[in-house]
Amino acid sequence: MKFDYHIFKSMLNGYLGLHMDRARRPTFFNVAETYPALDAVTKAYPAIRKEFDQLAAEGLTLPQYHEVDSGERAISSTTPKRWNVFVLECLGYKVALNCQRCPDTCRALENVPNMIQAFFSILDPGKSVPKHEGPYLGYLRYHLGLRVPKDDPPKIVVNGQDYVWKEGEAVLFDDSWPHEVVNNSNELRAVLIVDVRRPLPMTADLVNGFVTNVVGRRFYGRPVARKAEAFARGDHSEALNVH
């Protein structure tokens, strides 16, 4: 029988939803209380910012989000300007060449439990992201502001609630709520994104861990990391042919 992603996602979300108050689940979370290891990443901001600045100064051609994750095409490629990413790790697959460029950032991420993926997310000046929602309930998303325009700073609107990024400040939110980025600034915006498994009761966490570490690792982590690695080598044609 052919694997149907949408049916699988619906069943998984239905199961995980039984282990939380799905209709009234929080939008934003306290980083230090919910994921203390991510608070340690926030404190490493000076070193992470320095590595990002060095990376940006090199003028590398980075892939657009949908070029490493085709599932993001509808929100990455359908609006003008670029949404670039620099992938460090995805479900245990490290992008070696990228990690070599950012050793302090990777060191700060080493102690984050249940990490799904980590990458720099860079929006061109004026690049907004249309309203969308994450695919499933099993993870939370962390943003650490690295470069944020001072004039007309961009914001993310999650479940109708605004958050304006600030350099050196972190936010943790439920990516499965509808959200969008409103960006009218004239400078680039860069954040470090880290996805982590949502804290859940033991049985639900075991199910969620199996889905991310086995199913997700095979069908998402491996192809994303392989594409990112090909881009890091400068082999863009190979990256676009990876499945």
Secondary structure, DSSP 8 states (H G I E B T S, - for coil): ----HHHHHHHHHHHHHTTTTGGG--SEE-HHHH-HHHHHHHHTHHHHHHHHHHHHHTT----BHHHH-GGGHHHHTSSSS-EEEEEEEETTEE-HHHHHH-HHHHHHHTT-TTEEEEEEEEE-TT--EEEE--S-TTEEEEEEEEE--SSS--EEEETTEEEE--TT-EEEE-TTS-EEEE---SS-EEEEEEEEE----HHHHHHHHHIIIIIIIIIIIHHHHHHHHHHHTT-HHHHHH--
